Amino acid sequence: MAEQSKYDNNQLTERIKSDDIGAFKSLYDLYSRQLLNFILQYLKETGEAEEILQDVFLSVWESRKSLQVDKSVKSYLFRIAVNKVYNHLKRRVVERKYQYYLSNNEHTSENNIEDKIYFSELKETIDQILGQLPVQQRRIFRLSRLEGMSHDEIAKKFNISVRTVENQIYRAGKFVKSKLNGDSLILFFIVYTTVKQ
């Protein structure tokens, strides 16, 4: 039965790689409920969990041409879900840290809307600087610092050594920090310090 299931899943994967929307819907029908229940264990809020679920399947569809599922489709989907949940929870922590920083900074506005605009502008500044990095270096940096991927996972994704991944992340971080100062630099440390080795 397990071999048959694996065979069917492999067929499903190949059909999805060929832009078969029907196969993609079948994949969603097969695993969406299990994934949602799993995500709810961490997020508790149904609305947030459903957004993460949609994001998981969106990621699968957007990267369908390069799908490489070695063991099982289910394990692959749950691995994506874990990374999405990790990233979502990390953003929650970032928001709390930055709000704490704002509340203890003498330049903090008493208007919460202004605070959010200020935070958004700082993030945009960092994104613009990241945009100046070489494409692969930027992708590696984002996967590590924002998507929560380990160095080993990134190395396998790009077919490069772990050492190369580490060097790329170090160079990217050094470049970005050289372009920042004051509040922007503080935000950079808050947002990009959590990483899986």
ChimeraX attribute file (.defattr): number of C-alpha atoms within 10 A of each C-alpha:
attribute: neighborCount
match mode: 1-to-1
recipient: residues
	/A:1	6
	/A:2	7
	/A:3	8
	/A:4	9
	/A:5	12
	/A:6	15
	/A:7	13
	/A:8	12
	/A:9	19
	/A:10	18
	/A:11	13
	/A:12	19
	/A:13	22
	/A:14	18
	/A:15	16
	/A:16	22
	/A:17	20
	/A:18	12
	/A:19	13
	/A:20	13
	/A:21	13
	/A:22	12
	/A:23	19
	/A:24	20
	/A:25	12
	/A:26	13
	/A:27	19
	/A:28	15
	/A:29	11
	/A:30	12
	/A:31	14
	/A:32	18
	/A:33	12
	/A:34	12
	/A:35	21
	/A:36	18
	/A:37	15
	/A:38	17
	/A:39	23
	/A:40	18
	/A:41	10
	/A:42	13
	/A:43	15
	/A:44	11
	/A:45	11
	/A:46	13
	/A:47	11
	/A:48	14
	/A:49	22
	/A:50	17
	/A:51	11
	/A:52	23
	/A:53	25
	/A:54	14
	/A:55	15
	/A:56	22
	/A:57	19
	/A:58	12
	/A:59	13
	/A:60	19
	/A:61	16
	/A:62	10
	/A:63	12
	/A:64	18
	/A:65	14
	/A:66	9
	/A:67	15
	/A:68	14
	/A:69	15
	/A:70	9
	/A:71	11
	/A:72	14
	/A:73	19
	/A:74	16
	/A:75	12
	/A:76	15
	/A:77	20
	/A:78	17
	/A:79	12
	/A:80	20
	/A:81	21
	/A:82	18
	/A:83	16
	/A:84	21
	/A:85	23
	/A:86	17
	/A:87	17
	/A:88	18
	/A:89	14
	/A:90	19
	/A:91	14
	/A:92	11
	/A:93	14
	/A:94	17
	/A:95	15
	/A:96	12
	/A:97	15
	/A:98	17
	/A:99	17
	/A:100	11
	/A:101	16
	/A:102	18
	/A:103	14
	/A:104	10
	/A:105	11
	/A:106	8
	/A:107	8
	/A:108	15
	/A:109	14
	/A:110	10
	/A:111	8
	/A:112	11
	/A:113	10
	/A:114	12
	/A:115	17
	/A:116	13
	/A:117	11
	/A:118	15
	/A:119	18
	/A:120	11
	/A:121	13
	/A:122	18
	/A:123	16
	/A:124	12
	/A:125	14
	/A:126	18
	/A:127	12
	/A:128	12
	/A:129	16
	/A:130	20
	/A:131	12
	/A:132	12
	/A:133	16
	/A:134	11
	/A:135	11
	/A:136	11
	/A:137	18
	/A:138	18
	/A:139	17
	/A:140	23
	/A:141	25
	/A:142	17
	/A:143	18
	/A:144	23
	/A:145	20
	/A:146	21
	/A:147	20
	/A:148	21
	/A:149	22
	/A:150	16
	/A:151	22
	/A:152	16
	/A:153	17
	/A:154	20
	/A:155	18
	/A:156	11
	/A:157	10
	/A:158	11
	/A:159	9
	/A:160	12
	/A:161	14
	/A:162	17
	/A:163	12
	/A:164	12
	/A:165	21
	/A:166	19
	/A:167	13
	/A:168	19
	/A:169	22
	/A:170	13
	/A:171	14
	/A:172	21
	/A:173	17
	/A:174	11
	/A:175	15
	/A:176	18
	/A:177	17
	/A:178	9
	/A:179	12
	/A:180	16
	/A:181	11
	/A:182	7
	/A:183	13
	/A:184	18
	/A:185	16
	/A:186	15
	/A:187	20
	/A:188	18
	/A:189	12
	/A:190	16
	/A:191	18
	/A:192	16
	/A:193	10
	/A:194	14
	/A:195	14
	/A:196	13
	/A:197	12
